Amino acid sequence: MAKSRHDQIAENLAKKFGTKYKKHKGIDIVTKKRVIEVETTKEGIYQGINQVKRSQKPGYIAVNNKNLMNAIWATKGTGIGVMDEKGRILKRAHRNKKK
């Protein structure tokens, strides 16, 4: 059976960042420095944002090229970063400091 586009992107990013793709458990990719949720649909971006928000680490939404602008707009003001399907960071993640 052919892999979905989501699985292909997630596996490539996991390999690039030296970790494993957690296919059926929460956030797709977790490294020592960041978390990455892969989304391949416009609707999925918002679900991914909600997942990444819960993490203590800087979070990123990785999207296919077709959804780059959708992800950048959706993450505006959230502190969540955006990367393309190759792992290039297009918008840096930052955590708001608690007062």
Secondary structure, 3 states (H helix, E strand, C coil): CCCCHHHHHHHHHHHHCCCCECCCCCCCEECCCCEEEEECCHHHHHHHHHHHHCCCCCEEEEECHHHHHHHHHHCCCCCCEEECCCCCEEECCCCCCCC
